[in-house]
Amino acid sequence: MKLKRYQIVPLLLAAYAIFMTIYFGLDLLRSGQSLRFYSTLSAETIVIILAYFFLRKKDRNRRK
């Protein structure tokens, strides 16, 4: 099964977000900045989801 670009890009973004959450997020939670942690996490999630749907639509339009 060949992965398409609309699958690869969000997958890489998600891997990056997970790494950054582990690397910096735990320090934010320890220092009491939970609002900043969760707002950043939710914004990253929204961007990844929007990138997936936008790239999928772009790929479908290109194939037509």
C-alpha positions as CSV (number, residue, x, y, z in Angstrom):
1,M,0.0,0.0,0.0
2,K,1.5,3.3,-1.1
3,L,1.0,6.2,1.3
4,K,-0.3,9.4,-0.3
5,R,0.9,12.9,0.4
6,Y,-2.3,13.7,2.3
7,Q,-1.4,10.8,4.7
8,I,2.3,11.4,5.0
9,V,2.3,15.1,5.9
10,P,-0.2,14.9,8.8
11,L,1.6,11.8,10.0
12,L,4.9,13.7,10.1
13,L,3.2,16.6,11.8
14,A,1.7,14.3,14.4
15,A,5.0,12.7,15.1
16,Y,6.6,16.1,15.5
17,A,3.8,17.2,17.8
18,I,4.1,14.1,19.9
19,F,7.9,14.6,20.3
20,M,7.5,18.3,21.2
21,T,4.7,17.5,23.6
22,I,6.9,15.0,25.4
23,Y,10.0,17.2,25.3
24,F,8.5,20.6,26.3
25,G,5.0,19.7,27.5
26,L,6.0,17.9,30.6
27,D,8.0,20.9,31.7
28,L,5.0,23.1,31.1
29,L,2.8,20.9,33.2
30,R,5.4,20.7,36.0
31,S,5.7,24.5,36.1
32,G,1.9,24.9,36.4
33,Q,1.2,26.2,32.9
34,S,-1.5,23.7,32.1
35,L,-3.6,26.1,30.1
36,R,-0.7,26.9,27.8
37,F,0.0,23.2,27.4
38,Y,-3.6,22.2,26.5
39,S,-4.2,25.2,24.3
40,T,-1.1,24.4,22.3
41,L,-1.9,20.7,22.1
42,S,-5.5,21.5,20.9
43,A,-4.2,24.0,18.3
44,E,-1.7,21.5,17.0
45,T,-4.4,18.8,16.7
46,I,-6.7,21.2,14.8
47,V,-3.9,22.1,12.4
48,I,-3.1,18.5,11.7
49,I,-6.7,17.6,11.1
50,L,-7.2,20.6,8.8
51,A,-4.0,19.7,6.9
52,Y,-5.2,16.2,6.3
53,F,-8.6,17.3,4.9
54,F,-7.2,20.1,2.8
55,L,-4.5,17.9,1.3
56,R,-7.0,15.1,0.6
57,K,-9.3,17.5,-1.2
58,K,-6.4,19.0,-3.2
59,D,-5.3,15.5,-4.2
60,R,-8.8,14.5,-5.3
61,N,-9.2,17.7,-7.3
62,R,-5.8,17.1,-9.0
63,R,-6.8,13.6,-10.1
64,K,-10.0,14.9,-11.7
